[in-house]
Every structure is written in structure tokens, then in C-alpha cells.
Amino acid sequence: MLQGTGSSVGKSILVAGLCRAYARRGLAVRPFKPQNMSNNAAVTADGGEIGRAQELQARAAGVAPSVHMNPVLLKPQTETGAQVVVHGRVRGTAKARAFQDMKPRLIDPVLESFSILKQQADLVLVEGAGSASEINLRQNDIANMGFARAADVPVAIVGDIDRGGVIAALVGTHTVLDPSDRAMVVGFVVNRMRGDPTLFHDGMRTIAKRTGWADLGLVPFFDRARSLPAEDAMDLAAHAETAADQPIRIAVPVLPRIANFDDLDPLMAEPGVTVTLVERGQPIPVCDLIVIPGSKATIADLAALRREGWDIDIRAHIRRGSRVLGLCGGYQMLGCRIADPDGIEGPADTVDGLGLLDVETVLSPEKRLERVEGTTLADSVPFTGYEMHIGTTDGPDTARPVVRLNDGRHDGATSPDGLVTGTYVHGFFAETAQRAAWLKRLGGTSAGLDHRAAVESALDALAEHLETHMDLDRLLALAR
């Protein structure tokens, strides 16, 4: 099990790289994260949802993603509350303190999933959540040491040298851990080293001496990690470092509860495209396309969009004859009204949408989780993707749908002038031909990048990187 000195120290990417490295050695590998918190989710083959990071790790291991790889998923809806997903299905919502009371009831489904994966694999690589040193959350923990103790899994602690203070972070983690938890730790990894690694050899020796933990590797910064899906919205900026003078300009308002934002990754990877992530407090710049992304709290994020004045920017953008695309929650916002009669996202309410599509949405408890295939009606280009949403959307503009699915359904809506479109389908930009068709509509061309092949190449390079800089033989020998 890889736990961290804090959030965003690179645990997810390290587990993905290790999955690929050990799979390349011929082992049957499975990733596992007992509890995840992310609004970037994936639909599994068994019809549930898990964190996007576990989907990537499954891909790295060469296996289909399963709900058992992430049995508890928290999807934040407010600053203190989240939707609770267990074994891929929504169990309900809970405030942060209420969730602490739920955790004793969740350890059994977590251990059940872990047992299922153990039966399938030679090696299960477990990812912790947040920080191992959050001893204030230790009681009834299912994400870090609580799981490690319950499942008898040895632990390696990951520290991030790029953020500074890694010696203190690792030695401090050793210090604050309860002796029984500390006994579970067998080694440590220092991640994201920039510059000359020999300058930190004394640091590695100091950590090993003060903790008694095995030195499992000093891992240099892996720049191609930006080619892999980000798990956290806070990591989006690092993925969007594209030149500002490209022929096609796309702007994306970063909503407080932005979800499934890996939809943007293939566009960010296009050499001829600039993707500008518009943070709160900034206006939406002049561009060719505005993408309103998915949201975990559509009504609340619509209110936030208006507070920023982005609704005014979007209308000015349309008056200039430029296009808008709404994805999932963004599609719902484009309509005339959004009704939440059952209080799915908060108090029961009905609000006015942006009024840019003549459609209305009614939120409902049922959630559609489905992988889909089809073609876009504008150009008959095929795609594969997935749906992950609550609610239904209907109205006159759905007579001009965006896609036709292979099961015969149509999805989405288009304004009469063709400038505003919305769809519930995620993931279609990953298709080379589909992305090229959208860029052609914007007056540009695609470089023909095979996004899925680029991700596979990055995973292979990451595996080789870890083979070089980590002691994978020792790590394997430490596994039970």
C-alpha cells in the first residue's frame, strides 16, 4: 500500500506506473483504493462508477476497471458534504462529520472488494488517500492505516520533494503515527526530484536512519505525467500548459464543482489548440469555443457562473458568432430551467438556466451510468464515450440532437443557429476522427494525435522510469 505524507504527492501516478511495470513483468496486477474523493469519475464495465485514477490504474494493469477497485467514492457537492458511492452505486449524501459516523459500516464492503481482487491477482497495489499522518481522522479510518491494519497490508510512505520539506514530512509522519500503525510501514519513496539527485543522497540516508524504513527510491520528476488524466481539479492547471498563440482557442470556465474534466485532456494535447482554464475572478477571453464542463452540483455551479459574470461573457461570445458546447451539467445549464423537485443537490428548487437552448431539465434520483457508442449527427463521425448523470432534458431544441447512439437513442440539443450545443456524452474528444471533426468546425485542423495511444505510451515510459529509479524487486519482496 502506498500512502502519502499529504494529498497530491503523486500516489495515483506512482500506483499506475507500478501497475504497468509489474504487469510487464508478467504478473496479474490489480489496483485498489479503499476510499477516494474525486468528481473525476469513470464508468466501469460492471455498470458502476469509480475514481478516474483507478480507471487509469486498471488500464495500466491491462484489465477492465471494476467497482471493486474503488469501493467507496466520495463526490463533493458542497464545501462540507458529498455524495457517497459504494460499490459503484449512490448510497446517499453525507456531511463531513456524518460520514465519519458512516465509516464503521463501510469497512466490510471495502474488505469484501479487496478480497475479490486478491483472488484475481498475483499483486494488489493499494493507494491511500490524503495523508497518513491525519491522526485526527484515525478513528474508524478506512482509507489509510485503518485499512492497512484491517487487511494486514504493508505500507510504503510517499513524500513529495518538489513542494519542499520532504525530510520533515516523512520523519514527522513516522513521529505522529501510533506505534501499531508505524509497525505497518516498511519503506518510503521520495517523489518528484528535480535537478541533480546526488544532492539528496544524504537526505535519503537521513530519512532511513531516523525512521528505520527501507529506502525504496528517489524518483525524478516525470514530465509526461501531464499526458495522463488528472484526478483532482487542482491539478488541471499543470495539464493545460499550452501555448497561447495557437490557431484554435478554447476557453473553459472552471466551476467550483467541475466534474469529469478529463474530457478536456485530448484538446489540451492538440498542438494547434490553446485551452484556457478560466479561474474565478477572470473574464472569459475571446475564443473560438467555450466549453461549459460537467458539474457535480449543477444548480450551485450555475449560480457561481452568474456571480462571475461569465453568463454575460458567454452571450457576448455568441453574438460574435462563436460556438458554445455544454457537457452533461454544462448542457443542463444551457437550458431554460433546471428543476430539482426531490432536493437531489440541496433544497428542492427550480431555477432559470442560461436560456441558450430551448430545453428544460428535471433532476431525479436515478443515475444513468453507461458506456455508449454512436455517431455525431453533424458529420456521421463515430465515437465511444460514456454517460454519467442524473436528470432528463427535453424541449424543442432536442429535435436537433448532437449524437445518435448505437442503441437507437438520440442525445443532446442544438440551437436553431447551430452555435450552441449540449450533450450528456462524455469522452468523445478522445477519438481522433471525432476531435478532428470538431476542430474543423472551428476552422482548424487536428494533428491526428491518437490520444489513447499517447496515454499508453506515457504509461510505458512511466513504468520504465520507475524500474530505473525505484527498487521494484525489494518492493515486491516486501508484499505479503
matplotlib code that plots the C-alpha trace (Angstrom):
import matplotlib.pyplot as plt

x = [0.0, 1.3, 0.2, 1.4, 2.7, -0.1, -2.5, -1.2, 2.2, 1.9, 0.4, -2.0, 0.6, 3.1, 0.5, -0.4, 3.3, 3.8, 0.7, 2.2, 5.7, 4.7, 2.2, 5.1, 6.9, 4.1, 2.2, -1.6, -1.9, -5.0, -5.2, -7.2, -8.2, -10.5, -11.8, -11.4, -12.7, -13.0, -15.5, -13.5, -15.1, -15.2, -17.9, -16.9, -17.7, -19.9, -22.1, -20.9, -18.6, -15.1, -12.4, -10.8, -7.4, -8.4, -9.7, -6.2, -4.5, -6.7, -5.7, -2.1, -2.5, -4.2, -7.5, -11.1, -12.0, -14.3, -16.3, -14.2, -11.1, -12.6, -15.4, -16.1, -16.1, -17.0, -18.1, -18.1, -21.2, -20.5, -17.6, -18.7, -20.9, -20.5, -22.4, -21.4, -20.9, -20.5, -19.6, -20.3, -23.8, -25.0, -25.7, -26.8, -25.2, -23.4, -21.8, -18.2, -19.0, -21.8, -19.5, -17.2, -20.1, -20.8, -17.3, -17.7, -20.4, -18.2, -15.2, -17.0, -17.7, -14.1, -12.7, -15.1, -13.8, -10.2, -10.8, -12.3, -9.3, -6.8, -8.4, -7.9, -4.3, -0.7, -0.3, -2.7, -1.3, -3.3, -3.4, -4.1, -6.0, -4.7, -2.2, -1.1, -0.4, -4.0, -4.3, -7.4, -9.2, -7.7, -10.7, -12.7, -10.3, -10.9, -8.6, -5.1, -3.8, -7.2, -7.4, -3.8, -4.3, -7.6, -6.3, -2.7, -1.1, 2.5, 2.8, 5.3, 5.0, 5.4, 6.8, 7.0, 10.3, 9.1, 6.9, 9.7, 10.2, 10.1, 12.5, 10.3, 7.2, 8.4, 10.2, 7.1, 4.8, 6.9, 6.8, 3.0, 1.9, 0.6, 3.3, 1.0, 0.4, 4.1, 4.8, 2.9, 5.3, 8.2, 9.6, 9.5, 9.6, 10.7, 8.9, 9.3, 13.0, 14.2, 17.9, 20.8, 19.6, 23.0, 22.3, 19.7, 21.5, 22.3, 18.6, 17.6, 20.1, 18.8, 15.2, 16.1, 18.2, 15.5, 12.6, 14.2, 12.2, 13.7, 14.7, 12.7, 13.7, 14.2, 12.0, 12.9, 10.1, 8.2, 7.2, 5.0, 2.6, 0.7, -0.3, -2.2, -5.7, -5.6, -7.6, -8.0, -9.3, -6.4, -4.0, -5.8, -3.5, -0.5, -2.2, -3.1, 0.3, -0.3, 1.0, -1.3, -0.9, -2.4, -4.9, -7.8, -8.7, -10.9, -12.0, -13.3, -14.8, -13.5, -16.7, -16.4, -17.6, -16.2, -16.6, -15.2, -12.7, -10.6, -12.9, -10.5, -7.3, -7.3, -7.9, -5.1, -2.8, -3.5, -0.5, -2.8, -5.1, -4.9, -7.1, -7.6, -8.9, -10.8, -10.5, -12.9, -12.2, -11.2, -13.3, -13.8, -11.4, -12.3, -12.1, -13.5, -15.3, -16.5, -16.9, -19.1, -17.9, -19.6, -20.6, -21.4, -23.7, -25.4, -27.7, -24.9, -22.4, -24.8, -25.2, -21.4, -21.1, -23.5, -21.7, -18.5, -20.3, -19.5, -23.1, -22.6, -19.3, -21.0, -23.8, -21.2, -19.3, -22.4, -23.2, -19.7, -20.9, -18.8, -19.7, -20.6, -20.6, -22.2, -21.2, -23.5, -24.1, -22.9, -25.6, -28.3, -27.1, -27.6, -31.4, -34.3, -34.9, -33.5, -35.9, -34.8, -38.1, -36.6, -33.8, -31.1, -28.5, -29.8, -33.1, -35.9, -35.9, -36.4, -34.1, -33.8, -31.0, -29.0, -31.7, -29.4, -31.1, -34.9, -34.8, -35.7, -34.1, -35.7, -33.2, -34.2, -32.7, -32.0, -28.5, -27.5, -24.2, -23.5, -20.7, -22.0, -21.1, -22.6, -22.0, -22.3, -25.1, -23.4, -20.8, -21.6, -18.2, -18.2, -17.3, -17.2, -17.8, -20.0, -23.0, -22.9, -25.7, -28.9, -32.0, -33.6, -33.6, -36.3, -37.6, -37.9, -34.1, -33.7, -35.3, -31.8, -29.8, -26.0, -25.4, -27.1, -26.3, -26.0, -28.9, -31.1, -31.4, -30.6, -28.9, -28.3, -29.7, -28.7, -29.9, -31.6, -28.5, -26.2, -23.9, -25.0, -24.9, -25.2, -24.9, -24.7, -22.0, -18.5, -15.3, -15.8, -12.9, -10.6, -11.5, -9.0, -11.6, -14.2, -11.8, -10.7, -14.3, -14.9, -11.7, -12.7, -16.0, -13.9, -11.9, -8.8, -7.2, -6.1, -2.6, -4.1, -2.9, -4.0, -4.9, -5.4, -2.0, -0.4, -1.7, -0.4, 3.0, 3.1, 2.3, 5.1, 7.5, 6.4, 6.9, 10.4, 11.0, 10.1, 12.1, 15.1, 14.6, 12.8, 13.8, 10.9, 12.4, 12.6, 9.1, 7.7, 9.6, 8.0, 4.5, 2.5]
y = [0.0, 3.4, 6.1, 9.8, 12.5, 14.6, 15.0, 15.3, 13.8, 11.6, 8.4, 7.9, 8.2, 6.0, 3.2, 3.5, 3.2, 0.3, -1.5, -1.2, -2.1, -5.3, -6.2, -6.0, -8.5, -10.9, -10.6, -10.3, -6.9, -5.1, -1.5, -0.7, 2.4, 1.8, 5.3, 8.1, 11.6, 12.9, 14.4, 12.9, 9.5, 6.7, 4.2, 0.6, -2.5, -3.7, -0.6, 1.4, 4.3, 4.7, 7.4, 8.2, 7.4, 3.8, 3.5, 4.7, 2.2, -0.6, 0.4, 0.3, -3.2, -4.3, -5.2, -3.8, -1.4, -2.7, -1.2, -3.3, -1.2, 1.7, 0.5, 3.9, 7.1, 10.5, 13.1, 16.6, 18.7, 21.4, 22.5, 20.1, 17.5, 14.8, 12.1, 8.7, 5.9, 2.4, -0.5, 1.9, 3.0, 6.1, 5.2, 8.8, 12.1, 13.0, 16.0, 15.5, 14.7, 12.4, 10.5, 9.8, 8.1, 6.0, 4.7, 1.7, 0.4, 0.8, -1.3, -4.6, -3.6, -2.3, -5.6, -7.6, -5.8, -6.2, -10.0, -10.3, -8.5, -10.7, -13.8, -12.4, -11.2, -12.0, -8.5, -5.8, -2.3, -0.2, 3.6, 5.5, 8.9, 12.2, 12.0, 9.0, 11.5, 12.8, 11.2, 13.3, 11.1, 7.8, 6.5, 4.2, 5.0, 3.0, 4.9, 4.7, 2.9, 1.7, -0.3, -1.4, -2.8, -4.5, -6.1, -6.7, -4.8, -3.4, 0.3, 2.5, 6.2, 8.7, 12.2, 15.0, 16.8, 19.3, 21.0, 21.2, 19.9, 16.3, 15.2, 16.8, 15.4, 11.8, 11.9, 13.8, 11.1, 8.5, 10.5, 11.1, 7.6, 5.3, 2.6, -0.1, 1.9, 2.7, -1.0, -1.4, 0.8, -1.0, 1.7, 5.2, 6.8, 10.4, 11.6, 14.4, 15.2, 18.0, 18.6, 16.5, 13.5, 13.1, 16.3, 14.4, 11.2, 12.4, 13.3, 9.8, 8.4, 10.8, 9.7, 6.0, 6.5, 8.5, 6.2, 2.8, 2.5, 1.0, 3.4, 2.3, 5.1, 8.7, 9.3, 12.2, 14.4, 12.7, 15.4, 13.2, 12.8, 15.7, 13.3, 11.2, 12.1, 14.3, 13.1, 16.4, 19.7, 21.4, 19.5, 20.8, 23.9, 21.7, 19.8, 23.0, 24.5, 25.1, 28.0, 31.0, 31.7, 28.6, 28.9, 27.4, 29.0, 27.1, 28.6, 26.6, 28.3, 26.3, 25.7, 25.1, 21.5, 20.8, 17.1, 14.6, 17.3, 14.7, 15.4, 18.3, 16.3, 15.4, 19.0, 20.1, 17.7, 19.1, 21.1, 23.6, 24.3, 26.7, 25.6, 28.4, 27.4, 30.5, 30.8, 32.7, 36.4, 36.3, 37.1, 34.5, 35.6, 36.0, 32.5, 30.1, 27.7, 27.9, 24.5, 24.5, 21.3, 18.8, 19.6, 17.7, 20.4, 21.9, 24.5, 25.7, 25.9, 27.8, 30.4, 30.6, 31.1, 34.0, 35.5, 35.6, 37.4, 34.5, 34.4, 37.9, 36.8, 33.7, 35.8, 38.3, 35.3, 34.0, 37.5, 37.4, 34.2, 31.8, 28.4, 27.0, 23.4, 22.2, 18.8, 17.0, 19.5, 22.2, 21.0, 21.4, 24.9, 26.0, 25.3, 27.5, 25.8, 23.2, 21.7, 19.7, 18.7, 16.0, 18.1, 15.9, 18.7, 20.6, 22.2, 21.5, 24.3, 25.3, 27.9, 29.6, 28.3, 30.4, 30.2, 29.5, 26.2, 25.7, 22.7, 22.0, 19.6, 17.7, 16.2, 12.8, 10.2, 7.7, 8.0, 6.9, 5.1, 3.6, 3.2, 4.3, 4.3, 6.2, 8.9, 12.7, 13.8, 16.8, 14.7, 11.0, 10.5, 7.6, 7.9, 5.9, 7.5, 7.3, 8.8, 9.7, 11.9, 12.4, 14.0, 14.2, 17.0, 17.7, 20.5, 21.8, 22.0, 18.3, 17.9, 18.8, 16.2, 16.1, 12.4, 9.2, 6.2, 2.7, 1.6, 4.0, 6.8, 10.4, 12.7, 16.4, 19.6, 22.3, 25.9, 26.9, 28.9, 25.9, 27.9, 26.3, 22.6, 20.3, 16.6, 14.2, 12.2, 12.3, 11.3, 11.7, 14.1, 11.1, 9.8, 11.1, 11.5, 13.0, 15.6, 16.4, 17.0, 19.4, 21.3, 21.5, 23.2, 25.8, 26.5, 24.5, 21.1, 18.3, 17.0, 13.5, 12.7, 9.2, 10.2, 6.7, 5.6, 8.6, 7.6, 4.0, 5.4, 7.6, 4.6, 2.6, 5.4, 5.8, 2.1, 2.3, 5.5, 3.6, 0.5, 2.8, 4.8, 2.6, -0.8, -2.7, -6.1, -5.0, -3.5, -6.8, -8.8, -6.7, -7.5, -10.1]
z = [0.0, -1.0, 1.5, 1.4, 3.6, 2.1, -0.8, -4.3, -3.6, -6.7, -5.2, -8.0, -10.8, -8.9, -8.5, -12.2, -13.1, -10.8, -12.2, -15.7, -14.6, -12.7, -15.5, -18.0, -15.8, -16.3, -13.1, -12.8, -11.1, -9.7, -8.4, -5.3, -3.4, -0.4, -0.3, -2.9, -3.0, -6.6, -9.0, -11.9, -12.2, -14.7, -15.7, -15.2, -17.3, -14.5, -14.6, -11.7, -11.2, -9.6, -9.4, -12.7, -11.2, -10.6, -14.1, -15.3, -13.0, -14.3, -17.8, -16.8, -15.4, -18.6, -17.1, -17.2, -14.5, -11.7, -8.9, -6.5, -7.4, -5.6, -3.3, -1.6, -3.7, -2.3, -4.8, -3.2, -3.7, -1.2, 1.0, 3.7, 2.0, -0.6, -2.5, -1.1, -3.8, -2.5, -4.9, -7.8, -6.8, -4.9, -1.3, -0.3, 0.7, 3.9, 5.6, 6.6, 10.2, 9.3, 7.0, 10.0, 11.6, 8.4, 8.2, 10.6, 8.3, 5.2, 6.2, 5.4, 1.7, 1.5, 2.7, 0.5, -2.6, -1.5, -1.0, -4.5, -6.1, -4.1, -5.6, -9.1, -8.8, -8.0, -6.7, -5.5, -5.3, -2.9, -2.9, 0.3, 0.5, 1.7, 4.4, 6.6, 9.4, 9.8, 13.2, 13.9, 11.4, 12.5, 14.4, 12.1, 9.2, 6.1, 3.7, 5.2, 8.3, 9.4, 6.1, 6.3, 9.7, 8.9, 5.7, 7.0, 4.1, 4.4, 3.7, 1.9, 2.6, -0.4, 0.1, -2.5, -2.6, -5.2, -2.6, -0.1, 3.5, 2.5, 5.3, 7.9, 6.2, 6.3, 9.7, 11.0, 9.7, 11.5, 14.7, 14.9, 13.9, 16.6, 17.3, 15.9, 12.7, 12.5, 12.5, 9.3, 7.4, 5.7, 3.4, 1.9, -1.6, -2.3, -5.4, -8.0, -7.6, -9.9, -10.7, -9.5, -7.5, -5.8, -3.9, -1.9, -1.2, 2.3, 2.7, 1.8, 4.3, 7.0, 6.5, 6.6, 9.7, 11.6, 10.6, 10.2, 6.9, 3.7, 1.0, -2.0, -4.3, -5.2, -8.2, -10.6, -11.8, -14.6, -17.0, -19.2, -16.2, -17.8, -20.5, -18.0, -16.6, -13.6, -10.5, -8.8, -10.3, -8.6, -10.9, -14.0, -14.5, -14.8, -17.6, -19.5, -20.2, -23.9, -25.9, -26.1, -29.8, -31.4, -34.2, -32.2, -28.9, -26.4, -23.1, -20.1, -17.0, -14.0, -12.0, -8.2, -8.6, -12.0, -12.8, -15.4, -16.6, -18.3, -21.3, -21.9, -22.0, -25.7, -26.6, -24.3, -26.1, -29.6, -30.8, -32.7, -29.8, -26.8, -23.9, -21.4, -18.0, -16.7, -13.0, -10.8, -10.9, -14.6, -17.7, -20.4, -23.2, -26.9, -28.3, -30.9, -28.5, -24.9, -23.2, -20.1, -18.4, -16.2, -12.7, -9.5, -8.3, -11.4, -9.8, -7.4, -10.2, -12.4, -9.6, -9.3, -13.1, -12.9, -9.9, -12.0, -14.9, -17.2, -18.4, -19.8, -21.4, -23.0, -24.5, -26.0, -27.4, -29.2, -30.6, -32.2, -34.0, -31.9, -30.5, -27.1, -26.1, -22.8, -21.4, -19.0, -16.2, -18.6, -21.0, -18.3, -17.5, -21.2, -21.0, -19.9, -16.5, -14.1, -11.6, -8.5, -7.0, -4.8, -3.4, -5.0, -4.9, -2.0, -1.1, -3.6, -6.1, -9.7, -11.3, -14.6, -16.8, -19.3, -21.8, -24.7, -25.6, -25.6, -23.2, -19.6, -17.1, -14.2, -11.8, -10.4, -8.0, -10.8, -12.2, -15.7, -15.8, -19.2, -21.7, -25.1, -28.8, -31.7, -34.3, -34.2, -36.5, -37.9, -39.8, -39.1, -37.3, -34.8, -31.2, -27.9, -24.6, -21.5, -19.7, -16.0, -14.9, -13.1, -14.6, -18.0, -20.5, -23.1, -25.2, -28.8, -29.4, -28.7, -32.2, -33.3, -31.3, -31.2, -31.3, -32.4, -30.1, -31.4, -29.3, -31.4, -28.8, -29.7, -27.2, -26.9, -28.3, -30.8, -31.1, -34.4, -35.5, -34.7, -32.4, -29.1, -28.5, -25.4, -24.8, -21.9, -23.6, -22.1, -23.6, -27.4, -27.8, -27.2, -30.6, -33.2, -36.0, -33.7, -32.3, -35.9, -36.9, -34.0, -34.8, -38.4, -37.5, -35.6, -38.7, -37.7, -38.2, -35.9, -35.8, -35.9, -32.4, -31.2, -27.6, -26.3, -27.8, -26.3, -22.8, -23.4, -24.4, -21.3, -19.1, -20.7, -20.2, -16.6, -15.9, -17.3, -15.2, -12.0, -13.0, -13.2, -10.1, -7.6, -6.1, -7.6, -6.6, -3.0, -3.1, -4.4, -1.8, 1.0, -0.2, 1.7]

ax = plt.figure().add_subplot(projection="3d")
ax.plot(x, y, z, "-o")
ax.set_aspect("equal")
plt.show()
